[in-house]
Amino acid sequence: MNLFALTAPLAAGGVVAAAEAAGGGLAINFFWIVVASANFIVFATILYLAFGKQVSGLLASRRERIEQGLRDAEQAKRDRETAEQERLATLAEARRESNDILARAQKVAQETRDADIAATREELERMRVRAADEIDGAEICRRDRAIEPQNAG
């Protein structure tokens, strides 16, 4: 049974009646609005039944990929923040260690400098004592030489 074959005479009569009533202008025919709406609903239902599960599956997988991407982005953000904190902690530790090394090096340098100064002072004192002894020895020799001519004469 052909629905359009049955409704064609009614529709034709409706269009003619509408055209005659409006004086030849455009008129709204409610029958064709109902037929077009029913046609759209049937077409949409057929599309949903034919492709609805596939489209729903595609949308669900896309939604899951997007949610996974958001979770991954959030995890990456947390990892980046953790890495930044670790970097700052490592940098602070390195600075502390470098300050410790510098302090130890300065302490060793000061101790070495003090030891060198002490050794130099000791060497100078020995040289002074030796020079004083040589001077004393030279004076004794000079006195002895001065006394010898007096004793000989």
C-alpha positions in Angstrom: 0.0 0.0 0.0 1.5 3.2 -1.1 1.0 6.0 1.4 1.9 8.7 -1.1 -0.5 7.4 -3.7 -3.3 7.7 -1.2 -2.3 11.1 0.0 -1.6 12.6 -3.4 -5.2 13.6 -4.2 -5.6 15.0 -0.7 -2.4 17.0 -0.9 -3.2 18.3 -4.4 -6.6 19.4 -3.3 -5.1 21.0 -0.2 -2.6 22.9 -2.3 -5.1 24.1 -4.8 -7.5 25.1 -2.0 -4.8 26.9 -0.2 -3.7 28.7 -3.3 -7.3 29.7 -4.1 -7.9 30.9 -0.6 -4.8 33.0 -0.4 -5.4 34.6 -3.7 -2.5 33.0 -5.6 0.2 33.7 -2.9 2.2 31.2 -0.9 0.3 29.4 1.8 1.3 27.0 4.5 -0.1 23.5 4.0 -0.2 21.7 7.4 -0.6 18.3 5.8 2.8 18.6 4.0 4.4 19.9 7.3 3.1 16.7 9.0 4.3 14.5 6.2 7.7 16.1 6.1 8.0 15.8 9.9 7.0 12.1 9.8 9.4 11.5 6.9 12.3 13.1 8.9 11.4 11.1 12.0 11.4 7.8 10.0 14.7 8.7 8.3 16.3 9.7 11.7 15.1 6.4 13.2 16.5 4.4 10.3 19.8 6.2 10.6 19.9 5.6 14.4 19.1 1.9 14.0 21.6 1.4 11.2 24.5 3.5 12.6 23.6 4.4 16.2 25.7 1.7 17.9 28.7 2.5 15.7 28.5 6.2 16.3 27.9 5.7 20.0 31.0 3.4 20.1 33.1 6.0 18.3 31.9 8.8 20.6 32.6 6.6 23.7 36.1 5.7 22.5 36.8 9.4 21.7 35.5 10.4 25.1 37.7 7.8 26.7 40.8 9.0 24.7 40.1 12.6 25.7 39.7 11.6 29.4 42.9 9.6 29.2 44.6 12.5 27.6 43.4 14.8 30.4 44.6 12.3 33.0 48.0 12.0 31.3 48.3 15.8 31.2 47.5 16.0 34.9 50.0 13.3 35.7 52.6 15.1 33.5 51.9 18.3 35.4 52.4 16.5 38.7 55.6 14.9 37.4 56.8 18.2 36.2 56.1 19.8 39.6 57.8 16.9 41.4 60.8 17.1 39.1 61.0 20.9 39.7 61.0 20.3 43.4 63.6 17.6 43.1 65.7 19.9 40.9 65.5 22.7 43.5 66.4 20.3 46.3 69.3 18.9 44.3 70.5 22.4 43.5 70.2 23.4 47.2 72.1 20.3 48.2 74.8 21.0 45.6 75.1 24.6 46.9 75.4 23.3 50.4 78.1 20.8 49.4 80.0 23.4 47.4 79.9 25.8 50.4 81.2 22.9 52.6 84.0 22.2 50.2 84.8 25.8 49.9 84.9 26.2 53.7 87.1 23.1 54.1 89.4 24.3 51.3 89.7 27.7 53.0 90.4 26.1 56.3 93.1 23.8 54.8 94.6 26.8 53.0 94.6 28.8 56.2 96.2 25.9 58.1 98.8 25.5 55.3 99.5 29.2 55.3 99.8 29.2 59.1 102.2 26.2 58.9 104.2 27.9 56.2 104.4 31.1 58.2 105.5 29.2 61.3 108.1 27.3 59.3 109.4 30.5 57.8 109.5 32.1 61.3 111.4 29.1 62.6 113.8 29.3 59.7 114.3 33.0 60.2 114.9 32.4 63.9 117.5 29.7 63.1 119.1 32.1 60.6 119.1 34.9 63.2 120.6 32.6 65.8 123.2 31.4 63.3 124.0 34.9 62.2 124.2 36.0 65.9 126.6 33.1 66.6 128.7 33.9 63.6 128.8 37.6 64.6 129.7 36.5 68.2 132.3 34.1 66.7 133.7 36.9 64.5 133.9 39.3 67.4 135.7 36.7 69.5 138.1 36.1 66.7 138.7 39.8 66.3 139.2 40.2 70.0 141.5 37.3 70.1 143.5 38.8 67.2 143.5 42.1 68.9 144.7 40.5 72.2 147.4 38.3 70.5 149.5 41.2 69.3 149.3 42.7 72.8 150.3 39.4 74.4 153.1 39.0 72.0 154.7 42.3 72.6 
